[in-house]
Amino acid sequence: MNELKPIDGELAPEVRALVEALRDLFAGLGVSTRRYAARRAYDSSTISRYLSGHRPPPWEFVLNLLHDVAEERGTTPTAETIALLRSLHAAAVQAGKSPAHKVQLLERQLAEADQEARRAVARERWLEDTLQDREHRIRDLEIRHRELQAMMGMPSRTGGGPSAEDGSVDDRAQLRNEIRDLQEELVRVRAFHRDAEERCERLERLLAASKEQEGRTSRAALLPVPAPYGDPGSGATLRSTFGTYHFGEVNGIVNLFTDAWQVDEELVASVTVHVRYDNEHLGNGLLLDGRTVLTVGSVLQRAERGEAGQPLQIGVGEQTVDAFTHSSCSMPGFPDVTSSVGVLRLAEAVPFPDRPLSFDWRLTPGRQLLVGAHTGSGPYSCLLNVTGRTGDWLRVTGELTGGLGGAPAFSTSGSIAGLIMGMGVDGERRGLVLPSATLREFGALLSDG
């Protein structure tokens, strides 16, 4: 359980209750999320999001986890345990405010409506068959009654008559009552069936619209927060795994996820650090291990304006630690860019992802890069387009803004593509990225003890 991310502190109580129950179950497996992901053909980062509350798990995941834990213990899940988890899952989905929660809620409602419709169809068929059987039986009784009358030489009855009719009168009366009751129930079941089908159609439309909204929201996670809404007091909160964004007219909290890129957003957030000096934003950096940060010369140059020997503050997730400049090295120059990189050593070790960092060594024009970092106004994410090369630099355009210097950029494969080095000076949204292939030349710098 030590590998699990902390539970999101902003979860609704119902969501937290489900997450805690799932974490208790998962602890019973005694395996890592990566190993369980391989066992069940899940993505390990997805499991991590399920168990930290960042993403609502589908009911199938909850049920699979329960059965896997029961198998590990040599038991079978009890009906009471399944019912408890189902109620926790239903409450969590109902309480969640993200588009993913809404989609799951609608999917659950659609499944329930579909089940009601199928039960109505089955009941309707049974009623029709039973009604047909009763009608056949009453016709048989009518035929037997007439045959009996003919054999006894009795006139056909229209009212009273002999009392000895082999009980056919009582049988026919009972069958007529049954037929009347069956016909009335059939009318009710058919009406219920129509309502269930209409509810299914309505939920299908809502689900299609919600999935489209979820897709738009996922794509919006890759876009920067518009400048007019950068004021934390301007409105409600728009939250992604890159950080907390304040967005003017959005009501409630919206969790943003994207499956279009093979980018582990939690990895991006855990290795992209915020560099400050005396609470002033300087830039960003790449966490290479638990004690080492790689950043760019513009960040180091701004830090040198402070008192000599004073530490920098490095924000790693929710944690802040001191750091000192360890070494630096100049890069081939480029106009208006502070062309150097440097290493910062942290005063104390910080948590580092258990998965190794990967680097994208070959980037060609037309590729896209993702940045999730900090500016002076707070967390910020954007997409960059690689337009070409100038010497050792990559030229990029996109929704760049001031204060992104030193931020690692990630390629669509989820690998580190390089560090943002500089911005255009003419107001255009263009800049330079020092690619990972060039960073390999700094092996001596990084290993210098």
C-alpha positions in Angstrom: 0.0 0.0 0.0 3.0 2.3 0.4 3.0 2.8 -3.4 -0.5 4.1 -3.5 -1.1 7.8 -4.0 -2.6 9.7 -1.1 -6.4 10.0 -1.2 -7.6 13.2 -2.7 -8.4 15.5 0.1 -11.3 17.2 -1.8 -13.3 14.0 -2.3 -17.0 13.9 -1.4 -17.6 11.7 1.7 -19.4 9.1 -0.4 -16.5 8.9 -2.8 -14.0 8.7 0.0 -15.9 5.8 1.6 -15.7 3.8 -1.6 -12.0 4.6 -2.1 -11.1 3.6 1.4 -13.1 0.3 1.0 -11.3 -0.4 -2.3 -7.9 0.3 -0.8 -8.6 -2.1 2.1 -9.6 -4.7 -0.5 -6.5 -4.1 -2.6 -4.2 -4.4 0.5 -5.5 -8.0 0.8 -4.0 -8.9 -2.6 -0.4 -8.1 -1.4 0.7 -7.1 -4.8 1.7 -3.8 -6.5 -0.7 -1.9 -8.8 1.7 -2.7 -11.7 1.5 -6.4 -11.0 -2.3 -6.3 -10.6 -2.6 -4.3 -13.8 -0.7 -7.0 -15.7 -2.9 -9.7 -14.1 -6.2 -8.0 -15.1 -5.0 -6.2 -18.3 -5.5 -2.8 -16.7 -3.3 0.3 -16.9 -1.4 0.7 -13.7 -1.9 4.5 -13.7 -5.7 3.9 -14.1 -5.7 1.6 -11.1 -3.8 4.2 -9.1 -6.4 6.8 -10.0 -9.2 4.5 -9.0 -7.5 3.9 -5.6 -6.8 7.6 -4.9 -10.2 9.0 -6.0 -8.9 10.8 -9.0 -11.2 8.7 -11.3 -14.4 6.8 -10.6 -14.0 3.1 -11.0 -16.6 1.2 -13.0 -18.6 -1.4 -11.1 -16.8 -4.2 -13.1 -13.5 -3.1 -11.6 -15.0 -3.2 -8.0 -16.5 -6.6 -8.6 -13.3 -8.0 -10.2 -11.2 -6.8 -7.2 -13.6 -8.3 -4.7 -13.5 -11.7 -6.5 -9.7 -11.6 -6.8 -9.3 -10.8 -3.1 -11.8 -13.6 -2.2 -9.8 -16.0 -4.4 -6.6 -15.0 -2.7 -8.2 -15.8 0.7 -9.7 -19.1 -0.6 -13.3 -17.8 0.0 -16.2 -16.5 -2.1 -17.8 -13.1 -1.8 -20.9 -13.1 0.4 -24.1 -11.5 -0.9 -23.9 -9.0 2.0 -20.4 -7.8 0.9 -21.5 -7.5 -2.7 -24.5 -5.5 -1.7 -22.4 -3.2 0.6 -19.9 -2.5 -2.2 -22.7 -1.9 -4.7 -24.3 0.6 -2.4 -21.0 2.4 -1.8 -20.3 2.5 -5.5 -23.8 3.8 -6.3 -23.5 6.5 -3.6 -20.0 7.5 -4.9 -21.2 7.7 -8.5 -24.3 9.7 -7.4 -22.1 12.1 -5.3 -19.3 12.7 -7.9 -19.4 15.9 -9.8 -17.0 15.1 -12.7 -18.2 14.3 -16.2 -16.8 10.8 -15.7 -19.1 10.4 -12.7 -22.0 11.7 -14.7 -21.3 9.2 -17.5 -21.1 6.3 -15.0 -24.3 7.4 -13.3 -26.2 7.5 -16.6 -24.7 4.1 -17.6 -25.9 2.7 -14.3 -29.3 4.2 -14.8 -29.5 2.9 -18.4 -28.5 -0.6 -17.3 -31.2 -0.6 -14.6 -33.8 0.7 -17.1 -32.7 -1.9 -19.6 -33.1 -4.6 -16.9 -36.6 -3.4 -16.1 -37.5 -3.4 -19.8 -36.2 -7.0 -20.2 -38.1 -8.1 -17.1 -41.2 -6.4 -18.4 -40.8 -8.3 -21.7 -40.4 -11.6 -19.9 -43.5 -10.9 -17.8 -45.4 -9.8 -20.8 -44.6 -13.0 -22.6 -45.5 -15.1 -19.6 -48.9 -13.3 -19.2 -49.6 -13.8 -22.9 -48.8 -17.5 -22.8 -50.8 -18.0 -19.6 -53.7 -16.0 -20.9 -53.7 -18.1 -24.1 -53.6 -21.3 -22.0 -56.6 -20.1 -19.8 -58.6 -19.2 -22.9 -57.9 -22.7 -24.4 -58.9 -24.3 -21.2 -62.2 -22.4 -21.0 -63.0 -23.3 -24.6 -62.3 -27.0 -23.8 -64.7 -26.7 -20.8 -67.3 -25.2 -23.0 -67.0 -28.0 -25.5 -67.1 -30.6 -22.7 -70.2 -29.0 -21.3 -72.0 -29.1 -24.6 -70.9 -32.7 -25.2 -72.3 -33.6 -21.7 -75.6 -31.9 -22.4 -75.9 -33.7 -25.7 -75.2 -37.1 -24.1 -77.8 -36.5 -21.3 -80.4 -35.2 -23.7 -80.5 -31.9 -21.9 -81.3 -28.6 -23.5 -78.5 -26.0 -23.8 -78.3 -23.9 -20.6 -78.8 -20.2 -20.8 -79.6 -19.7 -17.2 -80.3 -22.2 -14.5 -80.3 -26.0 -15.0 -79.5 -29.2 -13.5 -77.0 -29.1 -10.6 -75.0 -32.1 -11.9 -72.7 -30.6 -14.5 -69.5 -32.2 -13.4 -68.3 -29.0 -11.8 -67.9 -27.3 -15.2 -69.8 -24.2 -14.2 -67.5 -23.4 -11.3 -64.4 -24.2 -13.3 -65.5 -21.8 -16.1 -66.3 -19.1 -13.6 -62.9 -19.5 -12.0 -61.2 -19.4 -15.4 -63.1 -16.3 -16.4 -61.9 -14.5 -13.3 -58.3 -15.6 -14.0 -58.6 -14.4 -17.6 -59.9 -11.0 -16.4 -57.0 -10.6 -13.9 -54.5 -11.7 -16.5 -55.8 -9.2 -19.0 -55.7 -6.4 -16.5 -52.1 -7.2 -15.4 -51.1 -7.5 -19.1 -52.3 -4.0 -19.7 -50.3 -2.7 -16.7 -47.1 -4.6 -17.8 -47.3 -3.4 -21.3 -47.6 0.2 -20.1 -44.6 -0.4 -17.8 -42.7 -1.8 -20.7 -43.4 1.2 -22.8 -42.3 3.5 -20.0 -39.1 1.5 -19.5 -38.3 1.7 -23.3 -38.9 5.4 -23.3 -36.6 5.8 -20.3 -33.9 3.8 -22.0 -34.1 6.0 -25.1 -34.0 9.2 -23.0 -31.0 7.9 -21.0 -29.2 6.9 -24.2 -29.5 10.4 -25.5 -28.3 11.9 -22.2 -25.4 9.4 -22.2 -24.4 10.3 -25.7 -24.4 14.0 -24.8 -22.5 13.4 -21.6 -19.8 11.4 -23.3 -19.4 14.1 -25.9 -19.1 16.6 -23.0 -16.6 14.4 -21.3 -14.6 14.2 -24.5 -14.6 18.0 -24.8 -13.6 18.3 -21.2 -10.8 15.9 -21.7 -9.5 17.9 -24.6 -9.8 21.0 -22.6 -7.4 19.5 -20.0 -4.7 20.0 -22.6 -5.4 23.7 -23.0 -4.3 26.6 -20.8 -6.7 28.5 -18.5 -7.7 31.7 -20.2 -6.0 34.8 -18.7 -9.2 36.5 -17.7 -10.0 33.7 -15.3 -6.6 33.4 -13.7 -7.7 35.2 -10.5 -8.4 32.7 -7.8 -11.3 34.7 -6.6 -13.0 34.9 -10.0 -15.1 31.7 -9.8 -15.4 28.1 -9.0 -12.6 25.5 -9.3 -11.5 23.6 -12.4 -9.2 20.8 -11.2 -7.0 18.5 -13.2 -4.2 16.2 -12.1 -1.8 18.9 -13.2 -3.1 21.2 -10.4 -6.0 23.5 -9.5 -7.3 26.0 -12.0 -9.7 28.8 -11.2 -12.2 29.2 -14.0 -14.8 32.0 -14.1 -18.2 30.6 -14.9 -17.8 26.9 -14.2 -19.9 25.6 -11.3 -18.5 22.9 -9.1 -15.4 20.8 -9.4 -14.6 19.1 -12.7 -12.0 16.4 -12.9 -10.2 16.4 -16.2 -8.7 13.3 -17.8 -7.6 12.6 -21.3 -7.0 9.3 -23.0 -6.0 10.7 -26.3 -2.3 10.8 -25.3 -0.3 8.1 -23.7 0.7 10.5 -21.0 0.6 9.6 -17.3 -0.6 12.8 -15.8 0.4 11.8 -12.3 3.9 11.2 -13.6 3.9 14.6 -15.2 2.8 16.2 -11.9 5.3 14.2 -9.8 8.4 15.1 -11.9 7.6 18.7 -12.8 8.7 20.9 -9.9 8.0 24.5 -9.1 11.1 26.7 -8.4 10.7 29.7 -6.1 12.9 32.1 -4.1 11.5 34.0 -1.2 8.0 33.1 -2.4 8.7 34.6 -5.8 8.1 32.4 -8.9 11.3 31.7 -10.8 10.4 28.9 -13.1 10.2 25.1 -13.2 12.4 22.0 -13.3 12.6 18.3 -14.0 13.0 16.0 -11.0 15.5 13.4 -12.1 15.6 11.4 -8.8 14.7 12.0 -5.2 17.5 14.6 -4.7 18.2 16.1 -8.1 16.4 18.8 -10.2 17.5 19.8 -13.7 16.5 23.4 -14.7 17.5 26.1 -17.1 19.8 29.1 -16.9 17.1 31.7 -16.8 15.8 30.2 -13.6 19.3 30.1 -12.0 20.1 33.6 -13.2 17.0 35.0 -11.4 18.0 33.1 -8.3 21.4 34.7 -8.2 19.8 38.1 -7.6 19.1 36.9 -4.0 21.5 36.7 -1.1 24.4 34.3 -1.7 23.9 31.0 -0.1 20.2 31.4 0.4 18.3 28.3 -0.6 15.6 28.0 -3.3 12.2 26.6 -2.5 11.2 23.6 -4.7 7.6 22.6 -4.8 7.2 18.9 -5.4 3.5 18.1 -5.4 2.2 19.3 -2.0 5.7 19.3 -0.5 8.2 22.1 -0.4 11.9 21.5 0.2 15.0 23.7 0.1 17.6 23.4 -2.7 20.9 24.8 -3.6 22.6 25.3 -7.0 25.0 22.4 -7.6 26.5 23.0 -11.0 25.7 24.6 -14.4 26.9 24.4 -18.0 26.6 26.8 -20.9 24.8 25.8 -24.1 25.5 27.0 -27.6 24.1 30.6 -27.7 20.9 31.8 -29.2 19.7 35.4 -29.4 17.7 36.6 -26.4 17.9 33.2 -24.6 19.9 32.5 -21.4 21.7 29.4 -22.8 22.6 27.3 -19.9 21.3 24.4 -17.8 22.0 23.7 -14.2 21.5 21.1 -11.5 19.9 21.8 -8.1 20.4 19.5 -5.1 17.6 19.1 -2.7 18.3 19.5 1.0 16.2 16.3 1.7 15.0 13.5 -0.4 11.4 13.6 -1.8 9.2 10.8 -3.1 10.1 9.7 -6.7 8.0 7.6 -9.0 8.8 3.9 -9.0 8.8 3.8 -12.8 11.9 5.0 -14.7 11.8 8.1 -16.7 11.8 7.7 -20.4 13.1 10.2 -23.0 12.0 10.8 -26.6 15.3 11.2 -28.5 13.9 12.0 -31.9 11.5 14.8 -32.4 10.5 16.0 -35.9 8.4 19.0 -37.1 4.7 18.3 -36.8 5.0 16.6 -33.4 3.1 17.9 -30.4 4.3 18.3 -26.9 2.4 18.6 -23.6 3.5 20.9 -20.7 1.9 20.8 -17.2 3.8 23.2 -15.0 3.6 26.5 -13.0 3.6 30.2 -13.8 3.5 33.2 -11.6 -0.3 32.9 -11.6 -0.5 29.2 -10.7 -0.7 25.8 -12.4 -0.8 25.9 -16.2 -0.9 23.4 -19.0 -0.6 23.8 -22.8 0.1 22.1 -26.1 3.1 23.0 -28.2 3.7 22.3 -31.8 7.3 21.5 -33.0 7.9 23.7 -36.1 11.6 23.0 -36.7 15.2 23.0 -35.5 17.8 25.7 -35.0 21.1 24.1 -34.1 20.6 22.2 -30.8 17.2 23.8 -30.2 13.6 22.9 -31.1 11.4 25.7 -32.3 7.9 25.5 -30.9 4.7 27.4 -31.1 1.6 27.2 -28.9 -0.2 28.6 -25.9 3.1 29.6 -24.2 3.1 32.1 -21.4 5.6 33.7 -19.1 7.1 31.7 -16.3 7.3 28.3 -18.0 11.1 28.3 -18.2 12.6 25.0 -17.1 9.4 23.1 -17.5 9.7 19.6 -19.0 7.7 19.0 -22.2 6.3 15.5 -22.8 5.7 13.8 -26.2 2.6 11.9 -27.1 4.2 8.7 -26.1 4.5 10.0 -22.5 8.3 10.4 -22.7 10.2 13.5 -21.8 11.0 15.5 -24.9 13.0 18.4 -23.4 13.0 21.5 -21.3 11.5 24.9 -22.2 14.4 27.3 -22.5 13.0 30.6 -23.8 10.1 32.6 -25.2 9.7 34.9 -28.2 10.4 38.5 -27.5 8.0 40.0 -30.1 4.8 38.9 -28.3 4.3 35.8 -30.4 3.5 32.5 -28.8 6.7 30.9 -29.9 9.7 29.6 -28.0 12.6 27.1 -27.8 12.9 23.7 -26.2 16.2 22.1 -25.3 15.6 18.5 -26.6 16.4 15.4 -24.6 18.9 14.3 -27.2 21.0 17.4 -26.3 20.6 16.8 -22.6 22.5 13.5 -23.0 25.6 15.6 -23.4 25.4 16.7 -19.8 26.1 13.3 -18.3 29.2 14.6 -16.6 27.3 17.6 -15.2 24.6 15.4 -13.7 27.0 12.8 -12.3 29.4 15.4 -10.8 29.3 14.9 -7.1 
